[in-house]
Amino acid sequence: MEELHKPKQQKKVISIEQTLKEKGELWLISAMIEGSIGYHSPEHAKRLIRSYMNGEHTDGCERCYCCYGSNLEEMIMRDVEYFLYLEKHNQEKVERIMKYTKQTMGLSDIQQMTASMMYPIAI
């Protein structure tokens, strides 16, 4: 009998590299902000993506450590899969999230952290 609370394994839909190529950095950063419910600021998400692209596959940020056992790829991929789903079912929300991301990217680190505390109300 299948466990009720055990999440079903999903196969990878797309790679992180392919996502960057096809969707762009703004999309991926937005996916990570939404996936973390604002825990990641745009700058933090960008640093995580760059770390992954430079060969780092673990990370010690609280979300990655606690929710994904420090597996950076798993965390990013989960955000990608959810954002792809959201894109199919609520394109307007995706557009609002990307607009929020673009607006907050130019802010200082302190301002980005402040904005992330207001997420998702800010979108």
VENPEKA-V214769 format. One line per field, one symbol per residue. ss: DSSP state (~ for helix, > for strand, _ for the rest). burial: # if it has 16 or more other C-alpha atoms within 10 Angstrom, else .. Layout:
ss = ???
burial = ???
//
This chain:
ss = _______________~~~~~~~~_~~~~~~~~~~~______~~~~~~~~~~~~____>___~~~~~~~__>~~~~~~~~~~~~~~~~~~_~~~~~~~~~~~~~~~___~~~~~~~~~______
burial = ...............#..#......###########.#########.##..#.....##...##...#.############.##.#.......#..##.###.##......##.###.#....
//
